[in-house]
Amino acid sequence: MTRSMAPDSHTPPLGHKALTPLYDIAIAALTREGAWRRQFVQVIAPELNDRIIDIGSGTGSLAVSLYKAFQGFAYVGVDPDEEAVRRARRKTARLEPRIRFELGYFSADTSYFDEPPTKIVSSLVLHQVPVAEKKRIIRDIFKTLPPGGNVCIADYGYQKSGLMRLLFRVTVQALDGVEDTQPNAEGIISEILEQSGFSHVSEVSRIPTLTGTISIYSGEKP
């Protein structure tokens, strides 16, 4: 059974439920969050009336960053972690009502807007789930987007150097395990995007961090 179907089996933001309150601090300190999130926001580049789904929206940091850089878009964050969703709602309470969060797992069978989303994004989620679930999520992204819709993913990618592989092993893999994270370290995300039917798949940026290399990917549904 995949994690998308078993609510009690999802991986909390830092690998353990007790660490969720420390998530924002840890991400900021260890992943060069300012650098990769700033680039990620620029790649997403919301336009007026864009409808954005954020898979694994966590504590709402991406929603805040998007709102500070752009306005006029609609956003739905989807996350299975109740504590993370509670923190996200609290963090964004003063933002415009077009930003909202839903507790649950992203699925192509769920309607998040009255019209199809124009962009679907995800950050630091796919490395935590099994390969079958990585493929399921990206296939469902493809199904959900209309032609011309965009996918943008920021996550641990190919760990090219020995140093990055070591840092990834002693941090991310120590918390989240090897089985689910290793395929990311070997560059599987680009492969799945292409296999799922996305065109113009590109690794836009690679950001070295104390926890390994974070890559930003983009693609378009033909």
Buried (B, 14 or more C-beta within 10 A) or exposed (E): EBBBEEEEEBBBBBBEBEEBEEBBEBBEEBBBBEBBBEBBBEBBEBEEEBBBBBBBBBBBBBBBBBBEEBEEBBBBBBBBBEBBBBBBBEBBEEBEEBBBBBBEBBBBEBEBEEEBBBBBBBBBBBBBBEBEBBBBBBBBBBEBBEEEBBBBBBBBBBBEEEEBBEBBBEBBBEBBEEEBBBBBBEBBBBEBBEBBEBEEBBBBBBBBBEBBBBBBBBBBBE
